[in-house]
């Protein structure tokens, strides 16, 4: 028909099929191979990275410090400790309880699976169409009476597209802050907050600047409001009394603003209790705030500080 022996054409088709099958097999092996046993904390981190904070803007439960995220983290830790549900079942439980919108990545089942299957399917279809067009352009005299090559090509397109979509759906995960090469947005709220947390312990000025950048685009971000005020108060303690008084008033107002937005936010309650006692000398108010803080399950690094301070507050009141 086009001068190419049938035997040679069959060998070419067999070679293409072998290449496609080998690529899919290697992809499958690379994505499902055993990576070793996970500790309970590894499982908790893995699950919480897949769940979005229901009260935040683009943050995962893993990175958020909002009270809703703390509650979900505690529930995930409890279920991981029980050892009854798998990771997928825990994610499904959270999605059922809080709604599908809480998931950072669409499910790999039901209609959500189309998000993963359609893009590679369309890509494979376009590549298949280009291959057929190129083949006809090179051999316009090829007989069109036989439909077997077209059927085989379409079948391969469907297999590659659906197979690729399923693998992506099953192996997908959240793109975390600071991971710009994996799709994170460098200046997103979540990324700026993550950078600020890292800088808080070593470069307070940079951390405050990062929280300022968050508040420019998200003025009601309770974490940025709270931790900026806390760092400002810590920084002011090394200056004169007049500046300390100004920082004290601004910080207390900021903590109050955060609690207006989220009344049960444990971090703001903790820092407010610490500041009004250490810098304001108000033990009575401090005890109220610190007690509410501990009832709200604050972060572990804050909880120890609050518990020891509460002993001092009780002694001062006695």
C-alpha positions as CSV (number, residue, x, y, z in Angstrom):
1,X,0.0,0.0,0.0
2,X,2.6,2.6,1.0
3,X,5.7,0.5,0.1
4,X,6.3,-0.7,3.7
5,X,6.2,-4.4,4.1
6,X,3.3,-5.6,6.3
7,X,5.7,-7.5,8.5
8,X,7.7,-4.3,9.2
9,X,4.6,-2.4,10.0
10,X,3.5,-5.1,12.5
11,X,6.9,-4.9,14.2
12,X,6.6,-1.1,14.4
13,X,3.2,-1.4,16.1
14,X,4.5,-4.0,18.5
15,X,7.4,-1.8,19.4
16,X,5.1,1.1,20.2
17,X,2.8,-1.1,22.3
18,X,5.8,-2.5,24.2
19,X,7.0,1.1,24.9
20,X,3.6,2.2,26.2
21,X,3.2,-0.9,28.4
22,X,6.7,-0.6,29.8
23,X,6.2,3.1,30.7
24,X,2.9,2.4,32.5
25,X,4.5,-0.5,34.3
26,X,7.4,1.6,35.5
27,X,5.1,4.4,36.6
28,X,2.9,1.9,38.5
29,X,6.0,0.4,40.2
30,X,7.4,3.8,41.2
31,X,4.1,5.0,42.7
32,X,3.0,1.9,44.6
33,X,6.3,0.4,45.8
34,X,6.7,0.0,49.6
35,X,8.4,3.0,51.2
36,X,8.7,1.4,54.7
37,X,6.6,1.4,57.8
38,X,5.1,4.7,59.0
39,X,5.1,5.8,62.6
40,X,1.8,7.1,64.1
41,X,3.1,10.7,63.8
42,X,4.0,10.1,60.1
43,X,0.4,8.9,59.5
44,X,-1.1,11.9,61.3
45,X,1.1,14.3,59.3
46,X,0.2,12.5,56.0
47,X,-3.5,12.6,56.7
48,X,-3.6,16.3,57.9
49,X,-1.6,17.4,54.8
50,X,-4.5,16.1,52.7
51,X,-7.3,18.0,54.6
52,X,-8.0,21.7,54.2
53,X,-8.7,23.9,57.2
54,X,-12.5,24.6,57.0
55,X,-12.1,28.2,58.4
56,X,-8.8,29.2,56.6
57,X,-7.9,30.4,53.2
58,X,-5.9,27.8,51.3
59,X,-4.2,26.2,54.3
60,X,-4.1,22.6,55.3
61,X,-4.9,21.3,58.7
62,X,-1.2,20.3,58.9
63,X,0.0,23.9,58.8
64,X,-3.0,25.9,60.2
65,X,-3.2,27.0,63.8
66,X,-6.9,27.8,63.8
67,X,-9.1,26.2,66.4
68,X,-11.0,24.2,63.7
69,X,-7.7,22.8,62.4
70,X,-6.6,21.9,65.9
71,X,-9.9,20.0,66.5
72,X,-9.4,18.1,63.2
73,X,-5.8,17.3,64.1
74,X,-6.9,16.0,67.5
75,X,-9.6,13.8,65.8
76,X,-7.1,12.4,63.3
77,X,-4.6,11.7,66.0
78,X,-7.3,9.9,68.0
79,X,-8.3,7.7,65.1
80,X,-4.7,6.9,64.1
81,X,-4.1,5.9,67.7
82,X,-7.1,3.6,67.7
83,X,-5.8,1.8,64.6
84,X,-9.2,1.0,63.3
85,X,-9.5,3.1,60.2
86,X,-7.1,3.4,57.3
87,X,-5.8,6.8,56.2
88,X,-8.3,7.0,53.4
89,X,-11.1,6.1,55.7
90,X,-10.1,8.8,58.1
91,X,-10.0,11.4,55.3
92,X,-13.4,10.1,54.2
93,X,-14.8,10.5,57.7
94,X,-13.6,14.1,57.9
95,X,-15.0,14.9,54.5
96,X,-18.4,13.4,55.5
97,X,-18.4,15.4,58.7
98,X,-17.3,18.7,57.4
99,X,-18.3,18.4,53.7
100,X,-16.4,17.5,50.6
101,X,-15.1,21.1,50.2
102,X,-12.7,20.5,53.1
103,X,-10.6,18.2,51.0
104,X,-7.5,19.7,49.4
105,X,-7.5,17.3,46.5
106,X,-10.6,15.8,44.8
107,X,-11.5,12.2,45.6
108,X,-10.3,9.5,43.3
109,X,-13.8,8.0,43.1
110,X,-17.2,9.0,41.8
111,X,-17.6,12.2,39.8
112,X,-14.5,13.7,41.5
113,X,-12.4,11.2,39.7
114,X,-13.1,13.0,36.4
115,X,-10.9,15.8,37.6
116,X,-8.0,13.4,37.4
117,X,-9.0,11.2,34.5
118,X,-10.2,13.8,31.9
119,X,-6.9,15.8,31.6
120,X,-4.7,12.8,30.8
121,X,-7.4,11.3,28.6
122,X,-7.7,14.4,26.6
123,X,-3.9,14.7,26.3
124,X,-3.7,11.1,25.2
125,X,-6.5,11.7,22.7
126,X,-4.8,14.7,21.2
127,X,-1.5,12.9,20.9
128,X,-3.3,10.0,19.2
129,X,-4.9,12.4,16.8
130,X,-1.6,14.0,16.0
131,X,0.0,10.6,15.4
132,X,-2.8,9.6,13.0
133,X,-2.6,12.9,11.2
134,X,1.1,12.6,10.8
135,X,0.8,9.0,9.6
136,X,-1.8,10.0,6.9
137,X,0.3,13.0,5.9
138,X,3.3,10.7,5.3
139,X,1.3,8.0,3.6
140,X,-1.8,9.6,1.9
141,X,-2.4,6.5,-0.2
142,X,-3.0,4.2,2.7
143,X,-6.3,2.4,2.2
144,X,-9.0,3.7,4.5
145,X,-11.1,0.6,4.2
146,X,-9.7,-1.1,7.2
147,X,-10.6,0.3,10.6
148,X,-8.4,-2.0,12.8
149,X,-5.5,0.5,13.2
150,X,-7.8,3.2,14.2
151,X,-9.6,1.0,16.7
152,X,-6.3,-0.1,18.2
153,X,-5.1,3.5,18.4
154,X,-8.3,4.6,20.1
155,X,-8.1,1.7,22.6
156,X,-4.5,2.7,23.5
157,X,-5.6,6.3,24.0
158,X,-8.3,5.2,26.4
159,X,-6.1,2.9,28.3
160,X,-3.3,5.4,28.6
161,X,-5.6,8.3,29.6
162,X,-7.7,6.4,32.1
163,X,-4.6,4.6,33.5
164,X,-2.7,7.8,33.9
165,X,-5.6,9.5,35.5
166,X,-6.2,6.7,38.0
167,X,-2.5,6.7,39.0
168,X,-2.4,10.4,39.5
169,X,-5.7,10.3,41.5
170,X,-4.4,7.6,43.8
171,X,-0.9,9.1,44.3
172,X,-1.8,12.7,44.4
173,X,-1.1,14.9,47.5
174,X,-1.2,18.4,48.7
175,X,1.4,20.8,47.4
176,X,2.7,22.3,50.7
177,X,4.0,25.8,51.4
178,X,7.6,26.5,50.3
179,X,7.4,23.7,47.8
180,X,7.0,25.9,44.7
181,X,8.5,23.3,42.3
182,X,5.6,21.0,43.2
183,X,3.0,23.7,42.5
184,X,2.9,25.8,45.6
185,X,2.4,29.5,45.1
186,X,5.4,31.4,46.5
187,X,3.5,34.3,47.9
188,X,0.3,32.6,48.9
189,X,-1.1,33.1,52.5
190,X,-0.2,29.6,53.5
191,X,3.4,30.0,52.2
192,X,3.9,33.4,53.9
193,X,2.6,32.0,57.2
194,X,4.9,29.0,57.0
195,X,7.9,31.3,56.3
196,X,6.9,33.5,59.2
197,X,6.7,30.5,61.6
198,X,10.2,29.4,60.5
199,X,11.6,32.9,61.0
200,X,9.9,33.6,64.4
201,X,12.6,31.8,66.4
202,X,15.6,33.3,64.6
203,X,14.6,36.6,62.9
204,X,11.7,38.3,64.6
205,X,11.8,41.4,62.3
206,X,11.5,39.2,59.2
207,X,8.7,37.3,60.8
208,X,6.8,40.5,61.6
209,X,7.3,41.7,58.0
210,X,5.9,38.4,56.7
211,X,2.8,38.6,58.9
212,X,2.3,42.2,57.7
213,X,2.3,40.9,54.1
214,X,-0.3,38.3,55.0
215,X,-2.5,41.0,56.6
216,X,-2.3,43.2,53.5
217,X,-4.2,40.6,51.4
218,X,-6.0,38.9,54.3
219,X,-6.6,41.5,57.1
220,X,-8.8,39.1,59.1
221,X,-6.2,36.3,59.3
222,X,-6.3,35.5,63.0
223,X,-3.0,33.7,63.1
224,X,-1.2,36.7,61.5
225,X,-2.9,39.1,63.8
226,X,-2.1,37.1,66.9
227,X,1.5,36.1,66.2
228,X,2.4,39.5,64.9
229,X,1.1,41.1,68.1
230,X,3.0,38.5,70.2
231,X,6.3,39.2,68.4
232,X,5.9,42.9,68.7
233,X,5.4,42.7,72.4
234,X,8.4,40.4,72.8
235,X,10.5,42.8,70.8
236,X,9.3,45.9,72.8
237,X,10.5,44.4,76.1
238,X,14.1,45.3,75.3
239,X,13.2,49.0,74.9
240,X,12.2,51.9,77.2
241,X,9.0,51.9,79.3
242,X,7.2,54.3,77.0
243,X,7.6,52.1,74.0
244,X,6.6,49.0,76.1
245,X,3.4,50.7,77.1
246,X,2.6,51.5,73.5
247,X,3.3,47.9,72.4
248,X,1.3,46.6,75.3
249,X,-1.8,48.6,74.3
250,X,-1.4,47.6,70.6
251,X,-0.9,43.9,71.4
252,X,-3.9,43.7,73.7
253,X,-6.0,45.4,71.1
254,X,-4.8,42.9,68.4
255,X,-5.5,39.9,70.6
256,X,-9.0,41.3,71.2
257,X,-9.5,41.7,67.4
258,X,-8.4,38.1,66.9
259,X,-10.8,36.8,69.5
260,X,-13.6,38.9,67.9
261,X,-13.0,37.0,64.7
262,X,-12.6,33.6,66.4
263,X,-13.6,33.6,70.1
264,X,-12.2,30.2,70.8
265,X,-8.8,30.7,69.2
266,X,-6.5,29.2,71.9
267,X,-3.3,30.9,70.8
268,X,-4.7,34.4,71.2
269,X,-6.1,33.5,74.6
270,X,-2.8,32.1,75.7
271,X,-0.8,35.1,74.5
272,X,-3.3,37.6,76.0
273,X,-3.1,35.8,79.3
274,X,0.7,36.0,79.3
275,X,0.9,39.6,78.3
276,X,-1.7,41.0,80.7
277,X,0.2,39.2,83.6
278,X,3.8,39.8,82.6
279,X,3.4,43.3,81.1
280,X,0.1,44.5,82.7
281,X,0.3,43.0,86.1
282,X,-3.4,41.9,85.9
283,X,-3.4,38.4,87.5
284,X,-7.2,38.1,87.7
285,X,-7.7,38.7,84.0
286,X,-4.7,36.6,83.2
287,X,-6.1,33.6,85.0
288,X,-9.4,33.8,83.1
289,X,-7.6,34.0,79.7
290,X,-5.1,31.2,80.5
291,X,-7.9,28.9,81.8
292,X,-9.8,29.4,78.6
293,X,-6.6,28.9,76.6
294,X,-5.9,25.5,78.1
295,X,-9.6,24.5,77.5
296,X,-9.1,25.2,73.8
297,X,-6.2,22.7,73.3
298,X,-3.4,25.1,72.4
299,X,-0.3,24.0,70.6
300,X,2.1,21.9,72.6
301,X,4.9,24.5,72.7
302,X,2.5,27.1,74.1
303,X,0.7,24.7,76.5
304,X,3.7,24.0,78.7
305,X,4.4,27.8,79.0
306,X,0.8,28.5,80.0
307,X,0.6,25.8,82.6
308,X,3.8,27.0,84.3
309,X,2.6,30.6,84.2
310,X,-0.8,29.7,85.6
311,X,1.0,28.4,88.7
312,X,2.6,31.8,89.1
313,X,-0.8,33.6,88.5
314,X,-2.5,31.5,91.2
315,X,0.3,32.2,93.6
316,X,0.0,35.9,92.9
317,X,-3.7,35.9,93.5
318,X,-3.3,33.9,96.8
